[in-house]
Amino acid sequence: MKKFYNYLIFTLFLFLIFTITFCTFSYGAYPKLISTLNSAFEKIESWIIKISTPAAAIAVGSGVLMKKFSFGDEEKMRTGKKLIKSSLFSYAFILSIDLILSTINTLVG
């Protein structure tokens, strides 16, 4: 009985190894699901970059206007400065994430 289980485990292991390697090497491409997910993530990434640029510009502009029209109110000046700093930091973070993902993509693919 133990010999049968060893044979079964060995056969399943070989089947798993052959299906993984045969599918990627025989067709010379990724499976359809992987390519679909890859293209979906690339589209989402491009949408985020396209949306974040005007959003950061609007946030910086409103922070500048808030600081300019505070009329000496320290609270509004601090809020304007905080808005400018946080929006620039967020935009830089999004751009750095895009840079890191493109670097990983060139190294892997």
Order of alpha helices (4+ residues) and beta strands (2+ residues): alpha-alpha-alpha
